Amino acid sequence: MSNQLLSIILPVYNQADHIREIVTAYVQALSKIPNPYELLLVVNGCRDNSLEICNQLAEEFTSVRVVFSEKGGWGLAVKLGIQEAKGDLICYTNSARTSPQNLVLLLLYAVANPETVIKSNRKIRDNWKRRLGSLLYNLECRALFDLAYWDVNGTPKVFPRACNQLLGLTCDDDLIDAEFNAVCRREDYPMLEVPIFSFKRHSGRSTTSYKSAYRMYLGVYQLWRRMGRSKI
């Protein structure tokens, strides 16, 4: 349905050195999709001049809007973007890792399947330590939430506004992706996984460390208990 508005949420955290390149490439790639769209740049907790650059991009491209938060957090940025989104189909993704081609691919799947949640399944990772860590985390999530799919943290993720329980996600941190998948399972939302093979970062290094990985393993268990108590 070419009249459906697409809302694409891009959390921005200390990306002043490459956010202009990313957004410009996205705008060019999105011209291949017949649907109207908006790009929501959620600048959160930045210590560089990302906000200034994003505001400039909003002046240059009518499709770009800026959402600002002094507080940082992947989940918080996603939540703020969802709250501001006007689209019939809502997408969020990690702009540091998502190529324009993969973004367009996932959005085209979503347009063709407007009642289905679409998520990526990344097939390649940087090194064996990250692959092992991801495997353990995904096994934990699959066991706790009875999931049938992999790559819990994979983005882009696209969902129709009609999946309204996804509009009220609560996590402010990296656990929002586990919550996203758990809500989809609870509500029995149909989901389609799309394999993608790109793993190159635009800039910088992953912020995942052994300490943060441990927090996620523990955190997803706590999320499971919290959701269970809420009968989610």
C-alpha positions in Angstrom: 0.0 0.0 0.0 1.9 3.0 -1.3 -0.2 5.5 0.8 1.0 4.2 4.1 3.3 6.6 6.0 6.6 5.1 7.1 8.2 6.4 10.3 11.9 5.5 10.6 13.4 6.0 14.0 17.2 6.5 14.2 18.6 6.9 17.7 21.7 9.1 17.5 24.4 8.9 20.1 27.8 10.7 19.6 27.6 10.2 15.8 28.7 13.7 14.7 31.4 12.3 12.5 29.1 10.2 10.3 25.4 11.0 10.9 25.3 13.3 7.9 26.7 10.7 5.6 24.2 8.1 6.9 21.1 10.3 6.7 22.0 11.5 3.2 22.5 7.9 2.0 19.2 6.9 3.6 17.3 9.7 1.9 18.7 8.7 -1.4 17.9 5.0 -0.9 14.4 5.7 0.4 13.5 7.5 -2.9 13.1 3.9 -4.3 10.1 3.3 -2.1 6.8 4.7 -3.3 5.5 5.4 0.3 5.9 8.7 2.0 8.2 8.6 5.0 9.6 10.5 7.9 13.1 10.1 9.4 13.1 10.7 13.2 16.6 11.5 14.5 16.4 10.9 18.2 19.5 12.6 19.6 20.0 11.3 23.1 22.7 11.9 25.7 25.2 13.2 23.2 28.5 14.8 24.2 29.5 16.0 20.7 27.7 18.2 18.2 25.4 15.5 16.8 22.3 17.7 17.7 23.6 20.6 15.7 24.2 18.4 12.6 20.9 16.7 12.9 19.1 20.1 13.1 21.0 21.1 9.9 19.8 17.9 8.3 16.2 18.7 9.3 16.5 22.0 7.5 17.9 20.4 4.4 15.5 17.5 4.1 11.7 18.0 4.7 11.4 14.3 5.6 13.7 14.6 8.6 12.6 15.5 12.1 14.7 15.8 15.3 13.8 14.6 18.7 16.1 15.6 21.5 16.7 14.0 24.9 19.3 15.1 27.4 19.2 11.5 28.8 20.8 8.7 26.9 19.8 5.1 26.4 19.0 2.9 23.3 15.6 2.0 24.7 14.7 5.5 25.8 15.6 6.8 22.3 13.4 4.1 20.6 10.5 4.9 23.0 10.7 8.6 22.3 10.8 7.9 18.6 7.7 5.7 18.8 5.9 8.4 20.8 6.6 11.0 18.1 6.1 8.7 15.1 3.1 9.5 12.9 3.4 6.6 10.5 1.2 3.6 9.8 4.4 1.4 9.8 7.0 2.2 12.4 10.6 1.2 12.1 13.6 1.6 14.3 17.2 0.6 13.6 20.8 1.1 14.7 22.1 3.6 12.1 25.7 2.8 12.9 25.3 -0.7 11.5 22.3 -0.6 9.1 23.2 -0.1 5.4 20.7 1.9 3.2 20.1 -1.3 1.2 19.1 -3.3 4.2 16.9 -0.6 5.5 15.0 -0.4 2.2 14.8 -4.2 2.0 13.1 -4.5 5.4 10.8 -1.6 4.7 9.8 -3.2 1.3 9.0 -6.4 3.2 6.9 -4.4 5.6 5.0 -2.6 2.9 4.2 -5.9 1.2 3.1 -7.5 4.5 1.4 -4.6 6.3 -0.1 -6.7 9.1 3.2 -8.5 10.0 6.1 -7.5 12.2 9.3 -7.6 10.2 12.7 -8.0 11.8 16.3 -8.6 10.6 18.3 -11.7 11.4 22.0 -10.8 11.1 24.0 -13.7 9.8 27.5 -12.4 10.3 29.2 -10.9 13.4 32.6 -9.3 14.0 34.4 -12.1 15.9 33.8 -15.4 17.7 33.4 -13.8 21.1 30.5 -11.7 19.9 29.0 -14.6 18.1 29.2 -16.7 21.3 27.8 -14.0 23.5 25.0 -13.4 21.1 24.2 -17.1 20.9 24.0 -17.4 24.7 21.8 -14.3 25.0 19.4 -15.5 22.2 19.2 -19.0 23.8 18.3 -17.4 27.1 15.6 -15.2 25.5 14.2 -18.1 23.5 13.9 -20.3 26.6 12.4 -17.6 28.9 9.9 -16.1 26.4 9.3 -19.2 24.3 10.5 -17.5 21.1 10.7 -19.3 17.8 13.1 -16.8 16.2 16.7 -15.7 16.5 18.7 -12.5 16.7 16.6 -10.8 19.4 18.6 -7.5 19.1 18.6 -7.5 15.3 17.5 -4.3 13.6 15.8 -2.9 11.5 12.6 -3.8 13.2 9.3 -2.7 11.5 5.8 -3.1 12.9 2.3 -1.8 11.9 0.7 0.7 14.3 -2.2 -1.9 14.6 0.2 -3.9 16.8 -0.6 -1.4 19.5 1.0 -3.2 22.4 4.4 -2.3 20.8 3.6 1.3 21.2 3.9 1.0 25.0 7.3 -0.5 25.4 8.9 0.3 28.8 12.6 -0.5 28.8 15.0 2.5 28.6 18.1 0.4 27.9 19.2 -2.4 25.5 16.5 -4.7 26.9 13.9 -3.0 24.8 14.6 -5.5 22.0 14.0 -8.4 24.2 10.8 -6.8 25.4 9.8 -6.1 21.8 10.1 -9.8 21.0 8.4 -10.9 24.2 5.4 -8.7 23.5 5.1 -10.0 19.9 5.1 -13.6 21.3 2.6 -12.7 24.0 0.2 -11.0 21.6 0.8 -13.6 18.9 1.7 -11.0 16.4 2.8 -12.6 13.1 6.5 -12.1 12.5 8.8 -12.5 9.5 12.6 -12.6 9.9 14.7 -11.4 7.0 18.3 -12.5 6.8 20.9 -9.7 6.3 24.6 -10.2 5.9 26.1 -6.8 6.6 28.1 -6.3 9.8 30.3 -3.3 9.0 30.0 -0.4 11.4 30.0 3.1 9.9 32.2 4.4 12.7 33.3 3.7 16.2 33.3 0.5 18.2 30.5 -1.5 19.8 29.8 -0.5 23.4 29.1 -4.1 24.4 31.6 -5.3 27.0 31.8 -8.4 29.3 30.2 -6.3 32.0 27.4 -5.0 29.9 26.8 -8.5 28.5 26.4 -9.8 32.0 24.0 -7.0 32.8 21.9 -8.0 29.8 21.9 -11.7 30.7 20.7 -10.8 34.2 18.5 -8.0 33.0 16.5 -10.2 30.6 15.8 -12.7 33.4 14.5 -9.8 35.5 12.4 -8.6 32.6 10.9 -12.1 32.3 10.0 -12.1 36.0 8.6 -8.6 35.8 6.5 -9.4 32.7 5.3 -12.6 34.4 4.1 -10.8 37.4 2.3 -8.4 35.1 0.7 -11.4 33.4 2.4 -10.3 30.1 
